[in-house]
C-alpha cells in the first residue's frame, strides 16, 4: 500500500492563505467608506394598533366569582 506524499501540503496551504489574504485586501481596498459619518436623526412614529384604543382585561380562572 503506497504512502501518502505530504511533502507539498505546506506550500499548498501557505499559498492558499496568501491568496485569500490578497483577495480580501483587494476587496476591502475597493470599498468606499464615507469620509465624515454623521448620526442620522431617528424620528419615532406612533403606530396605532386596534388593541391600543380598547380597554381589555384578562380574567384568570381564580379571579372569577364563585358560582
mmCIF file as Biopython writes it, N, C-alpha, C and O atoms, coordinates in Angstrom:
data_model
#
loop_
_atom_site.group_PDB
_atom_site.id
_atom_site.type_symbol
_atom_site.label_atom_id
_atom_site.label_alt_id
_atom_site.label_comp_id
_atom_site.label_asym_id
_atom_site.label_entity_id
_atom_site.label_seq_id
_atom_site.pdbx_PDB_ins_code
_atom_site.Cartn_x
_atom_site.Cartn_y
_atom_site.Cartn_z
_atom_site.occupancy
_atom_site.B_iso_or_equiv
_atom_site.auth_seq_id
_atom_site.auth_asym_id
_atom_site.pdbx_PDB_model_num
ATOM 1   N N  . UNK A ? 1  ? 0.852   -1.178 0.000  1.0 0.0 1  A 1 
ATOM 2   C CA . UNK A ? 1  ? 0.000   0.000  0.000  1.0 0.0 1  A 1 
ATOM 3   C C  . UNK A ? 1  ? 0.898   1.241  0.000  1.0 0.0 1  A 1 
ATOM 4   O O  . UNK A ? 1  ? 1.758   1.384  0.870  1.0 0.0 1  A 1 
ATOM 5   N N  . UNK A ? 2  ? 0.700   2.145  -0.980 1.0 0.0 2  A 1 
ATOM 6   C CA . UNK A ? 2  ? 1.587   3.312  -1.067 1.0 0.0 2  A 1 
ATOM 7   C C  . UNK A ? 2  ? 1.288   4.321  0.032  1.0 0.0 2  A 1 
ATOM 8   O O  . UNK A ? 2  ? 0.160   4.422  0.515  1.0 0.0 2  A 1 
ATOM 9   N N  . UNK A ? 3  ? 2.300   5.048  0.409  1.0 0.0 3  A 1 
ATOM 10  C CA . UNK A ? 3  ? 2.147   6.056  1.453  1.0 0.0 3  A 1 
ATOM 11  C C  . UNK A ? 3  ? 1.731   7.385  0.833  1.0 0.0 3  A 1 
ATOM 12  O O  . UNK A ? 3  ? 2.050   7.688  -0.316 1.0 0.0 3  A 1 
ATOM 13  N N  . UNK A ? 4  ? 1.019   8.158  1.622  1.0 0.0 4  A 1 
ATOM 14  C CA . UNK A ? 4  ? 0.545   9.460  1.157  1.0 0.0 4  A 1 
ATOM 15  C C  . UNK A ? 4  ? 1.703   10.456 1.191  1.0 0.0 4  A 1 
ATOM 16  O O  . UNK A ? 4  ? 2.369   10.626 2.212  1.0 0.0 4  A 1 
ATOM 17  N N  . UNK A ? 5  ? 1.923   11.100 0.065  1.0 0.0 5  A 1 
ATOM 18  C CA . UNK A ? 5  ? 3.018   12.068 -0.025 1.0 0.0 5  A 1 
ATOM 19  C C  . UNK A ? 5  ? 2.526   13.421 0.473  1.0 0.0 5  A 1 
ATOM 20  O O  . UNK A ? 5  ? 1.703   14.063 -0.180 1.0 0.0 5  A 1 
ATOM 21  N N  . UNK A ? 6  ? 3.022   13.853 1.614  1.0 0.0 6  A 1 
ATOM 22  C CA . UNK A ? 6  ? 2.590   15.119 2.210  1.0 0.0 6  A 1 
ATOM 23  C C  . UNK A ? 6  ? 3.637   16.215 2.069  1.0 0.0 6  A 1 
ATOM 24  O O  . UNK A ? 6  ? 3.557   17.243 2.740  1.0 0.0 6  A 1 
ATOM 25  N N  . UNK A ? 7  ? 4.600   16.002 1.213  1.0 0.0 7  A 1 
ATOM 26  C CA . UNK A ? 7  ? 5.685   16.989 1.107  1.0 0.0 7  A 1 
ATOM 27  C C  . UNK A ? 7  ? 5.211   18.301 0.488  1.0 0.0 7  A 1 
ATOM 28  O O  . UNK A ? 7  ? 5.823   19.341 0.731  1.0 0.0 7  A 1 
ATOM 29  N N  . UNK A ? 8  ? 4.157   18.284 -0.293 1.0 0.0 8  A 1 
ATOM 30  C CA . UNK A ? 8  ? 3.710   19.525 -0.948 1.0 0.0 8  A 1 
ATOM 31  C C  . UNK A ? 8  ? 2.567   20.200 -0.191 1.0 0.0 8  A 1 
ATOM 32  O O  . UNK A ? 8  ? 2.103   21.260 -0.614 1.0 0.0 8  A 1 
ATOM 33  N N  . UNK A ? 9  ? 2.106   19.625 0.901  1.0 0.0 9  A 1 
ATOM 34  C CA . UNK A ? 9  ? 0.976   20.204 1.617  1.0 0.0 9  A 1 
ATOM 35  C C  . UNK A ? 9  ? 1.303   21.569 2.191  1.0 0.0 9  A 1 
ATOM 36  O O  . UNK A ? 9  ? 0.474   22.478 2.133  1.0 0.0 9  A 1 
ATOM 37  N N  . UNK A ? 10 ? 2.481   21.727 2.737  1.0 0.0 10 A 1 
ATOM 38  C CA . UNK A ? 10 ? 2.826   23.002 3.375  1.0 0.0 10 A 1 
ATOM 39  C C  . UNK A ? 10 ? 2.777   24.156 2.382  1.0 0.0 10 A 1 
ATOM 40  O O  . UNK A ? 10 ? 2.202   25.203 2.678  1.0 0.0 10 A 1 
ATOM 41  N N  . UNK A ? 11 ? 3.364   23.978 1.226  1.0 0.0 11 A 1 
ATOM 42  C CA . UNK A ? 11 ? 3.387   25.061 0.237  1.0 0.0 11 A 1 
ATOM 43  C C  . UNK A ? 11 ? 1.985   25.330 -0.302 1.0 0.0 11 A 1 
ATOM 44  O O  . UNK A ? 11 ? 1.650   26.472 -0.616 1.0 0.0 11 A 1 
ATOM 45  N N  . UNK A ? 12 ? 1.168   24.292 -0.411 1.0 0.0 12 A 1 
ATOM 46  C CA . UNK A ? 12 ? -0.211  24.499 -0.867 1.0 0.0 12 A 1 
ATOM 47  C C  . UNK A ? 12 ? -1.022  25.294 0.154  1.0 0.0 12 A 1 
ATOM 48  O O  . UNK A ? 12 ? -1.766  26.204 -0.211 1.0 0.0 12 A 1 
ATOM 49  N N  . UNK A ? 13 ? -0.880  24.954 1.413  1.0 0.0 13 A 1 
ATOM 50  C CA . UNK A ? 13 ? -1.636  25.652 2.459  1.0 0.0 13 A 1 
ATOM 51  C C  . UNK A ? 13 ? -1.166  27.094 2.591  1.0 0.0 13 A 1 
ATOM 52  O O  . UNK A ? 13 ? -1.984  28.004 2.723  1.0 0.0 13 A 1 
ATOM 53  N N  . UNK A ? 14 ? 0.133   27.306 2.557  1.0 0.0 14 A 1 
ATOM 54  C CA . UNK A ? 14 ? 0.655   28.666 2.670  1.0 0.0 14 A 1 
ATOM 55  C C  . UNK A ? 14 ? 0.240   29.515 1.470  1.0 0.0 14 A 1 
ATOM 56  O O  . UNK A ? 14 ? -0.129  30.679 1.629  1.0 0.0 14 A 1 
ATOM 57  N N  . UNK A ? 15 ? 0.298   28.942 0.289  1.0 0.0 15 A 1 
ATOM 58  C CA . UNK A ? 15 ? -0.108  29.712 -0.887 1.0 0.0 15 A 1 
ATOM 59  C C  . UNK A ? 15 ? -1.609  30.006 -0.882 1.0 0.0 15 A 1 
ATOM 60  O O  . UNK A ? 15 ? -2.043  31.053 -1.364 1.0 0.0 15 A 1 
ATOM 61  N N  . UNK A ? 16 ? -2.402  29.072 -0.332 1.0 0.0 16 A 1 
ATOM 62  C CA . UNK A ? 16 ? -3.841  29.309 -0.239 1.0 0.0 16 A 1 
ATOM 63  C C  . UNK A ? 16 ? -4.115  30.487 0.700  1.0 0.0 16 A 1 
ATOM 64  O O  . UNK A ? 16 ? -4.906  31.370 0.370  1.0 0.0 16 A 1 
ATOM 65  N N  . UNK A ? 17 ? -3.462  30.504 1.874  1.0 0.0 17 A 1 
ATOM 66  C CA . UNK A ? 17 ? -3.663  31.610 2.809  1.0 0.0 17 A 1 
ATOM 67  C C  . UNK A ? 17 ? -3.176  32.927 2.226  1.0 0.0 17 A 1 
ATOM 68  O O  . UNK A ? 17 ? -3.816  33.961 2.419  1.0 0.0 17 A 1 
ATOM 69  N N  . UNK A ? 18 ? -2.088  32.907 1.536  1.0 0.0 18 A 1 
ATOM 70  C CA . UNK A ? 18 ? -1.575  34.124 0.912  1.0 0.0 18 A 1 
ATOM 71  C C  . UNK A ? 18 ? -2.551  34.644 -0.150 1.0 0.0 18 A 1 
ATOM 72  O O  . UNK A ? 18 ? -2.810  35.844 -0.230 1.0 0.0 18 A 1 
ATOM 73  N N  . UNK A ? 19 ? -3.078  33.744 -0.950 1.0 0.0 19 A 1 
ATOM 74  C CA . UNK A ? 19 ? -4.036  34.135 -1.982 1.0 0.0 19 A 1 
ATOM 75  C C  . UNK A ? 19 ? -5.311  34.699 -1.364 1.0 0.0 19 A 1 
ATOM 76  O O  . UNK A ? 19 ? -5.829  35.717 -1.824 1.0 0.0 19 A 1 
ATOM 77  N N  . UNK A ? 20 ? -5.816  34.042 -0.324 1.0 0.0 20 A 1 
ATOM 78  C CA . UNK A ? 20 ? -7.019  34.552 0.340  1.0 0.0 20 A 1 
ATOM 79  C C  . UNK A ? 20 ? -6.764  35.925 0.961  1.0 0.0 20 A 1 
ATOM 80  O O  . UNK A ? 20 ? -7.620  36.806 0.885  1.0 0.0 20 A 1 
ATOM 81  N N  . UNK A ? 21 ? -5.618  36.109 1.563  1.0 0.0 21 A 1 
ATOM 82  C CA . UNK A ? 21 ? -5.287  37.403 2.149  1.0 0.0 21 A 1 
ATOM 83  C C  . UNK A ? 21 ? -5.261  38.495 1.084  1.0 0.0 21 A 1 
ATOM 84  O O  . UNK A ? 21 ? -5.798  39.583 1.293  1.0 0.0 21 A 1 
ATOM 85  N N  . UNK A ? 22 ? -4.649  38.211 -0.036 1.0 0.0 22 A 1 
ATOM 86  C CA . UNK A ? 22 ? -4.564  39.200 -1.118 1.0 0.0 22 A 1 
ATOM 87  C C  . UNK A ? 22 ? -5.943  39.521 -1.678 1.0 0.0 22 A 1 
ATOM 88  O O  . UNK A ? 22 ? -6.263  40.682 -1.930 1.0 0.0 22 A 1 
ATOM 89  N N  . UNK A ? 23 ? -6.751  38.493 -1.869 1.0 0.0 23 A 1 
ATOM 90  C CA . UNK A ? 23 ? -8.098  38.716 -2.421 1.0 0.0 23 A 1 
ATOM 91  C C  . UNK A ? 23 ? -8.922  39.572 -1.470 1.0 0.0 23 A 1 
ATOM 92  O O  . UNK A ? 23 ? -9.594  40.508 -1.904 1.0 0.0 23 A 1 
ATOM 93  N N  . UNK A ? 24 ? -8.877  39.261 -0.182 1.0 0.0 24 A 1 
ATOM 94  C CA . UNK A ? 24 ? -9.648  40.058 0.773  1.0 0.0 24 A 1 
ATOM 95  C C  . UNK A ? 24 ? -9.118  41.480 0.873  1.0 0.0 24 A 1 
ATOM 96  O O  . UNK A ? 24 ? -9.902  42.419 1.013  1.0 0.0 24 A 1 
ATOM 97  N N  . UNK A ? 25 ? -7.823  41.655 0.804  1.0 0.0 25 A 1 
ATOM 98  C CA . UNK A ? 25 ? -7.275  43.006 0.832  1.0 0.0 25 A 1 
ATOM 99  C C  . UNK A ? 25 ? -7.735  43.805 -0.382 1.0 0.0 25 A 1 
ATOM 100 O O  . UNK A ? 25 ? -8.035  44.993 -0.263 1.0 0.0 25 A 1 
ATOM 101 N N  . UNK A ? 26 ? -7.793  43.173 -1.535 1.0 0.0 26 A 1 
ATOM 102 C CA . UNK A ? 26 ? -8.254  43.871 -2.741 1.0 0.0 26 A 1 
ATOM 103 C C  . UNK A ? 26 ? -9.729  44.220 -2.631 1.0 0.0 26 A 1 
ATOM 104 O O  . UNK A ? 26 ? -10.146 45.301 -3.048 1.0 0.0 26 A 1 
ATOM 105 N N  . UNK A ? 27 ? -10.520 43.314 -2.074 1.0 0.0 27 A 1 
ATOM 106 C CA . UNK A ? 27 ? -11.950 43.603 -1.931 1.0 0.0 27 A 1 
ATOM 107 C C  . UNK A ? 27 ? -12.180 44.748 -0.953 1.0 0.0 27 A 1 
ATOM 108 O O  . UNK A ? 27 ? -13.014 45.621 -1.195 1.0 0.0 27 A 1 
ATOM 109 N N  . UNK A ? 28 ? -11.435 44.741 0.158  1.0 0.0 28 A 1 
ATOM 110 C CA . UNK A ? 28 ? -11.610 45.792 1.156  1.0 0.0 28 A 1 
ATOM 111 C C  . UNK A ? 28 ? -11.117 47.133 0.625  1.0 0.0 28 A 1 
ATOM 112 O O  . UNK A ? 28 ? -11.721 48.168 0.904  1.0 0.0 28 A 1 
ATOM 113 N N  . UNK A ? 29 ? -10.031 47.125 -0.133 1.0 0.0 29 A 1 
ATOM 114 C CA . UNK A ? 29 ? -9.477  48.393 -0.611 1.0 0.0 29 A 1 
ATOM 115 C C  . UNK A ? 29 ? -10.380 49.062 -1.646 1.0 0.0 29 A 1 
ATOM 116 O O  . UNK A ? 29 ? -10.312 50.278 -1.822 1.0 0.0 29 A 1 
ATOM 117 N N  . UNK A ? 30 ? -11.220 48.292 -2.331 1.0 0.0 30 A 1 
ATOM 118 C CA . UNK A ? 30 ? -12.114 48.883 -3.328 1.0 0.0 30 A 1 
ATOM 119 C C  . UNK A ? 30 ? -13.415 49.388 -2.717 1.0 0.0 30 A 1 
ATOM 120 O O  . UNK A ? 30 ? -14.208 50.038 -3.397 1.0 0.0 30 A 1 
ATOM 121 N N  . UNK A ? 31 ? -13.636 49.094 -1.445 1.0 0.0 31 A 1 
ATOM 122 C CA . UNK A ? 31 ? -14.859 49.536 -0.782 1.0 0.0 31 A 1 
ATOM 123 C C  . UNK A ? 31 ? -14.708 51.003 -0.387 1.0 0.0 31 A 1 
ATOM 124 O O  . UNK A ? 31 ? -13.686 51.400 0.172  1.0 0.0 31 A 1 
ATOM 125 N N  . UNK A ? 32 ? -15.723 51.797 -0.678 1.0 0.0 32 A 1 
ATOM 126 C CA . UNK A ? 32 ? -15.644 53.222 -0.349 1.0 0.0 32 A 1 
ATOM 127 C C  . UNK A ? 32 ? -16.385 53.487 0.962  1.0 0.0 32 A 1 
ATOM 128 O O  . UNK A ? 32 ? -17.558 53.148 1.116  1.0 0.0 32 A 1 
ATOM 129 N N  . UNK A ? 33 ? -15.674 54.094 1.887  1.0 0.0 33 A 1 
ATOM 130 C CA . UNK A ? 33 ? -16.245 54.447 3.174  1.0 0.0 33 A 1 
ATOM 131 C C  . UNK A ? 33 ? -16.537 55.946 3.182  1.0 0.0 33 A 1 
ATOM 132 O O  . UNK A ? 33 ? -15.819 56.716 2.544  1.0 0.0 33 A 1 
ATOM 133 N N  . UNK A ? 34 ? -17.578 56.369 3.894  1.0 0.0 34 A 1 
ATOM 134 C CA . UNK A ? 34 ? -17.845 57.811 3.977  1.0 0.0 34 A 1 
ATOM 135 C C  . UNK A ? 34 ? -16.735 58.503 4.765  1.0 0.0 34 A 1 
ATOM 136 O O  . UNK A ? 34 ? -16.208 57.955 5.733  1.0 0.0 34 A 1 
ATOM 137 N N  . UNK A ? 35 ? -16.390 59.714 4.332  1.0 0.0 35 A 1 
ATOM 138 C CA . UNK A ? 35 ? -15.281 60.424 4.977  1.0 0.0 35 A 1 
ATOM 139 C C  . UNK A ? 35 ? -15.658 60.919 6.361  1.0 0.0 35 A 1 
ATOM 140 O O  . UNK A ? 35 ? -14.878 60.773 7.302  1.0 0.0 35 A 1 
ATOM 141 N N  . UNK A ? 36 ? -16.852 61.507 6.503  1.0 0.0 36 A 1 
ATOM 142 C CA . UNK A ? 36 ? -17.295 62.009 7.802  1.0 0.0 36 A 1 
ATOM 143 C C  . UNK A ? 36 ? -18.681 61.430 8.092  1.0 0.0 36 A 1 
ATOM 144 O O  . UNK A ? 36 ? -19.688 62.016 7.696  1.0 0.0 36 A 1 
ATOM 145 N N  . UNK A ? 37 ? -18.739 60.315 8.762  1.0 0.0 37 A 1 
ATOM 146 C CA . UNK A ? 37 ? -20.067 59.747 9.058  1.0 0.0 37 A 1 
ATOM 147 C C  . UNK A ? 37 ? -20.806 60.615 10.071 1.0 0.0 37 A 1 
ATOM 148 O O  . UNK A ? 37 ? -20.230 61.073 11.058 1.0 0.0 37 A 1 
ATOM 149 N N  . UNK A ? 38 ? -22.070 60.827 9.811  1.0 0.0 38 A 1 
ATOM 150 C CA . UNK A ? 38 ? -22.894 61.634 10.699 1.0 0.0 38 A 1 
ATOM 151 C C  . UNK A ? 38 ? -24.057 60.790 11.203 1.0 0.0 38 A 1 
ATOM 152 O O  . UNK A ? 38 ? -24.594 59.946 10.484 1.0 0.0 38 A 1 
ATOM 153 N N  . UNK A ? 39 ? -24.426 61.031 12.427 1.0 0.0 39 A 1 
ATOM 154 C CA . UNK A ? 39 ? -25.538 60.290 13.013 1.0 0.0 39 A 1 
ATOM 155 C C  . UNK A ? 39 ? -26.849 60.771 12.403 1.0 0.0 39 A 1 
ATOM 156 O O  . UNK A ? 39 ? -27.092 61.972 12.286 1.0 0.0 39 A 1 
ATOM 157 N N  . UNK A ? 40 ? -27.672 59.832 12.026 1.0 0.0 40 A 1 
ATOM 158 C CA . UNK A ? 40 ? -28.972 60.182 11.486 1.0 0.0 40 A 1 
ATOM 159 C C  . UNK A ? 40 ? -29.947 60.418 12.631 1.0 0.0 40 A 1 
ATOM 160 O O  . UNK A ? 40 ? -29.902 59.741 13.658 1.0 0.0 40 A 1 
ATOM 161 N N  . UNK A ? 41 ? -30.818 61.380 12.436 1.0 0.0 41 A 1 
ATOM 162 C CA . UNK A ? 41 ? -31.831 61.625 13.453 1.0 0.0 41 A 1 
ATOM 163 C C  . UNK A ? 41 ? -32.984 60.663 13.194 1.0 0.0 41 A 1 
ATOM 164 O O  . UNK A ? 41 ? -33.557 60.628 12.105 1.0 0.0 41 A 1 
ATOM 165 N N  . UNK A ? 42 ? -33.300 59.905 14.197 1.0 0.0 42 A 1 
ATOM 166 C CA . UNK A ? 42 ? -34.393 58.944 14.050 1.0 0.0 42 A 1 
ATOM 167 C C  . UNK A ? 42 ? -35.659 59.557 14.623 1.0 0.0 42 A 1 
ATOM 168 O O  . UNK A ? 42 ? -35.661 60.110 15.723 1.0 0.0 42 A 1 
ATOM 169 N N  . UNK A ? 43 ? -36.708 59.451 13.872 1.0 0.0 43 A 1 
ATOM 170 C CA . UNK A ? 43 ? -37.978 60.023 14.264 1.0 0.0 43 A 1 
ATOM 171 C C  . UNK A ? 43 ? -38.900 58.877 14.682 1.0 0.0 43 A 1 
ATOM 172 O O  . UNK A ? 43 ? -39.135 57.942 13.918 1.0 0.0 43 A 1 
ATOM 173 N N  . UNK A ? 44 ? -39.406 58.967 15.887 1.0 0.0 44 A 1 
ATOM 174 C CA . UNK A ? 44 ? -40.295 57.915 16.381 1.0 0.0 44 A 1 
ATOM 175 C C  . UNK A ? 44 ? -41.689 58.120 15.781 1.0 0.0 44 A 1 
ATOM 176 O O  . UNK A ? 44 ? -42.275 59.195 15.901 1.0 0.0 44 A 1 
ATOM 177 N N  . UNK A ? 45 ? -42.196 57.099 15.149 1.0 0.0 45 A 1 
ATOM 178 C CA . UNK A ? 45 ? -43.538 57.182 14.592 1.0 0.0 45 A 1 
ATOM 179 C C  . UNK A ? 45 ? -44.451 56.312 15.432 1.0 0.0 45 A 1 
ATOM 180 O O  . UNK A ? 45 ? -44.101 55.188 15.793 1.0 0.0 45 A 1 
ATOM 181 N N  . UNK A ? 46 ? -45.620 56.840 15.739 1.0 0.0 46 A 1 
ATOM 182 C CA . UNK A ? 46 ? -46.581 56.106 16.565 1.0 0.0 46 A 1 
ATOM 183 C C  . UNK A ? 46 ? -47.478 55.311 15.649 1.0 0.0 46 A 1 
ATOM 184 O O  . UNK A ? 46 ? -48.154 55.861 14.779 1.0 0.0 46 A 1 
ATOM 185 N N  . UNK A ? 47 ? -47.473 54.001 15.857 1.0 0.0 47 A 1 
ATOM 186 C CA . UNK A ? 47 ? -48.332 53.122 15.086 1.0 0.0 47 A 1 
ATOM 187 C C  . UNK A ? 47 ? -49.557 52.783 15.928 1.0 0.0 47 A 1 
ATOM 188 O O  . UNK A ? 47 ? -49.450 52.215 17.015 1.0 0.0 47 A 1 
ATOM 189 N N  . UNK A ? 48 ? -50.704 53.139 15.405 1.0 0.0 48 A 1 
ATOM 190 C CA . UNK A ? 48 ? -51.922 52.823 16.135 1.0 0.0 48 A 1 
ATOM 191 C C  . UNK A ? 48 ? -52.362 51.405 15.801 1.0 0.0 48 A 1 
ATOM 192 O O  . UNK A ? 48 ? -52.553 51.045 14.640 1.0 0.0 48 A 1 
ATOM 193 N N  . UNK A ? 49 ? -52.512 50.633 16.829 1.0 0.0 49 A 1 
ATOM 194 C CA . UNK A ? 49 ? -52.966 49.253 16.653 1.0 0.0 49 A 1 
ATOM 195 C C  . UNK A ? 49 ? -54.362 49.132 17.243 1.0 0.0 49 A 1 
ATOM 196 O O  . UNK A ? 49 ? -54.715 49.899 18.138 1.0 0.0 49 A 1 
ATOM 197 N N  . UNK A ? 50 ? -55.158 48.193 16.766 1.0 0.0 50 A 1 
ATOM 198 C CA . UNK A ? 50 ? -56.552 48.108 17.237 1.0 0.0 50 A 1 
ATOM 199 C C  . UNK A ? 50 ? -56.673 47.885 18.736 1.0 0.0 50 A 1 
ATOM 200 O O  . UNK A ? 50 ? -57.621 48.366 19.358 1.0 0.0 50 A 1 
ATOM 201 N N  . UNK A ? 51 ? -55.730 47.166 19.320 1.0 0.0 51 A 1 
ATOM 202 C CA . UNK A ? 51 ? -55.877 46.869 20.744 1.0 0.0 51 A 1 
ATOM 203 C C  . UNK A ? 51 ? -55.419 48.007 21.641 1.0 0.0 51 A 1 
ATOM 204 O O  . UNK A ? 51 ? -55.630 47.945 22.852 1.0 0.0 51 A 1 
ATOM 205 N N  . UNK A ? 52 ? -54.800 49.045 21.088 1.0 0.0 52 A 1 
ATOM 206 C CA . UNK A ? 52 ? -54.388 50.162 21.930 1.0 0.0 52 A 1 
ATOM 207 C C  . UNK A ? 52 ? -55.563 51.066 22.283 1.0 0.0 52 A 1 
ATOM 208 O O  . UNK A ? 52 ? -55.549 51.706 23.334 1.0 0.0 52 A 1 
ATOM 209 N N  . UNK A ? 53 ? -56.565 51.131 21.435 1.0 0.0 53 A 1 
ATOM 210 C CA . UNK A ? 53 ? -57.680 52.033 21.693 1.0 0.0 53 A 1 
ATOM 211 C C  . UNK A ? 53 ? -58.750 51.387 22.569 1.0 0.0 53 A 1 
ATOM 212 O O  . UNK A ? 53 ? -59.658 52.082 23.027 1.0 0.0 53 A 1 
ATOM 213 N N  . UNK A ? 54 ? -58.675 50.118 22.810 1.0 0.0 54 A 1 
ATOM 214 C CA . UNK A ? 54 ? -59.685 49.431 23.607 1.0 0.0 54 A 1 
ATOM 215 C C  . UNK A ? 54 ? -59.119 49.080 24.974 1.0 0.0 54 A 1 
ATOM 216 O O  . UNK A ? 54 ? -57.921 48.841 25.127 1.0 0.0 54 A 1 
ATOM 217 N N  . UNK A ? 55 ? -60.007 49.054 25.966 1.0 0.0 55 A 1 
ATOM 218 C CA . UNK A ? 55 ? -59.612 48.613 27.291 1.0 0.0 55 A 1 
ATOM 219 C C  . UNK A ? 55 ? -59.903 47.120 27.364 1.0 0.0 55 A 1 
ATOM 220 O O  . UNK A ? 55 ? -61.028 46.685 27.119 1.0 0.0 55 A 1 
ATOM 221 N N  . UNK A ? 56 ? -58.917 46.365 27.692 1.0 0.0 56 A 1 
ATOM 222 C CA . UNK A ? 56 ? -59.112 44.919 27.784 1.0 0.0 56 A 1 
ATOM 223 C C  . UNK A ? 56 ? -58.670 44.445 29.152 1.0 0.0 56 A 1 
ATOM 224 O O  . UNK A ? 56 ? -57.773 45.020 29.769 1.0 0.0 56 A 1 
ATOM 225 N N  . UNK A ? 57 ? -59.301 43.406 29.608 1.0 0.0 57 A 1 
ATOM 226 C CA . UNK A ? 57 ? -58.930 42.809 30.883 1.0 0.0 57 A 1 
ATOM 227 C C  . UNK A ? 57 ? -58.877 41.307 30.687 1.0 0.0 57 A 1 
ATOM 228 O O  . UNK A ? 57 ? -59.761 40.711 30.071 1.0 0.0 57 A 1 
ATOM 229 N N  . UNK A ? 58 ? -57.841 40.717 31.212 1.0 0.0 58 A 1 
ATOM 230 C CA . UNK A ? 58 ? -57.703 39.276 31.118 1.0 0.0 58 A 1 
ATOM 231 C C  . UNK A ? 58 ? -58.160 38.679 32.437 1.0 0.0 58 A 1 
ATOM 232 O O  . UNK A ? 58 ? -57.650 39.021 33.503 1.0 0.0 58 A 1 
ATOM 233 N N  . UNK A ? 59 ? -59.119 37.792 32.345 1.0 0.0 59 A 1 
ATOM 234 C CA . UNK A ? 59 ? -59.642 37.148 33.537 1.0 0.0 59 A 1 
ATOM 235 C C  . UNK A ? 59 ? -58.957 35.812 33.730 1.0 0.0 59 A 1 
ATOM 236 O O  . UNK A ? 59 ? -58.978 34.968 32.834 1.0 0.0 59 A 1 
ATOM 237 N N  . UNK A ? 60 ? -58.359 35.614 34.871 1.0 0.0 60 A 1 
ATOM 238 C CA . UNK A ? 60 ? -57.821 34.312 35.189 1.0 0.0 60 A 1 
ATOM 239 C C  . UNK A ? 60 ? -58.903 33.511 35.882 1.0 0.0 60 A 1 
ATOM 240 O O  . UNK A ? 60 ? -59.783 34.101 36.509 1.0 0.0 60 A 1 
ATOM 241 N N  . UNK A ? 61 ? -58.873 32.207 35.795 1.0 0.0 61 A 1 
ATOM 242 C CA . UNK A ? 61 ? -59.942 31.400 36.421 1.0 0.0 61 A 1 
ATOM 243 C C  . UNK A ? 61 ? -60.054 31.609 37.919 1.0 0.0 61 A 1 
ATOM 244 O O  . UNK A ? 61 ? -61.143 31.448 38.471 1.0 0.0 61 A 1 
ATOM 245 N N  . UNK A ? 62 ? -58.978 31.960 38.597 1.0 0.0 62 A 1 
ATOM 246 C CA . UNK A ? 62 ? -59.051 32.143 40.028 1.0 0.0 62 A 1 
ATOM 247 C C  . UNK A ? 62 ? -59.718 33.453 40.430 1.0 0.0 62 A 1 
ATOM 248 O O  . UNK A ? 62 ? -60.210 33.571 41.553 1.0 0.0 62 A 1 
ATOM 249 N N  . UNK A ? 63 ? -59.745 34.441 39.536 1.0 0.0 63 A 1 
ATOM 250 C CA . UNK A ? 63 ? -60.322 35.731 39.891 1.0 0.0 63 A 1 
ATOM 251 C C  . UNK A ? 63 ? -61.816 35.818 39.541 1.0 0.0 63 A 1 
ATOM 252 O O  . UNK A ? 63 ? -62.471 36.815 39.844 1.0 0.0 63 A 1 
ATOM 253 N N  . UNK A ? 64 ? -62.341 34.778 38.909 1.0 0.0 64 A 1 
ATOM 254 C CA . UNK A ? 64 ? -63.770 34.793 38.569 1.0 0.0 64 A 1 
ATOM 255 C C  . UNK A ? 64 ? -64.591 34.584 39.829 1.0 0.0 64 A 1 
ATOM 256 O O  . UNK A ? 64 ? -64.140 33.932 40.771 1.0 0.0 64 A 1 
ATOM 257 N N  . UNK A ? 65 ? -65.800 35.138 39.848 1.0 0.0 65 A 1 
ATOM 258 C CA . UNK A ? 65 ? -66.648 34.966 41.053 1.0 0.0 65 A 1 
ATOM 259 C C  . UNK A ? 65 ? -67.032 33.486 41.222 1.0 0.0 65 A 1 
ATOM 260 O O  . UNK A ? 65 ? -67.168 32.728 40.262 1.0 0.0 65 A 1 
ATOM 261 N N  . UNK A ? 66 ? -67.197 33.129 42.491 1.0 0.0 66 A 1 
ATOM 262 C CA . UNK A ? 66 ? -67.583 31.743 42.792 1.0 0.0 66 A 1 
ATOM 263 C C  . UNK A ? 66 ? -69.016 31.497 42.374 1.0 0.0 66 A 1 
ATOM 264 O O  . UNK A ? 66 ? -69.870 32.370 42.521 1.0 0.0 66 A 1 
ATOM 265 N N  . UNK A ? 67 ? -69.279 30.327 41.859 1.0 0.0 67 A 1 
ATOM 266 C CA . UNK A ? 67 ? -70.646 30.013 41.417 1.0 0.0 67 A 1 
ATOM 267 C C  . UNK A ? 67 ? -71.286 29.016 42.344 1.0 0.0 67 A 1 
ATOM 268 O O  . UNK A ? 67 ? -72.436 28.629 42.135 1.0 0.0 67 A 1 
#
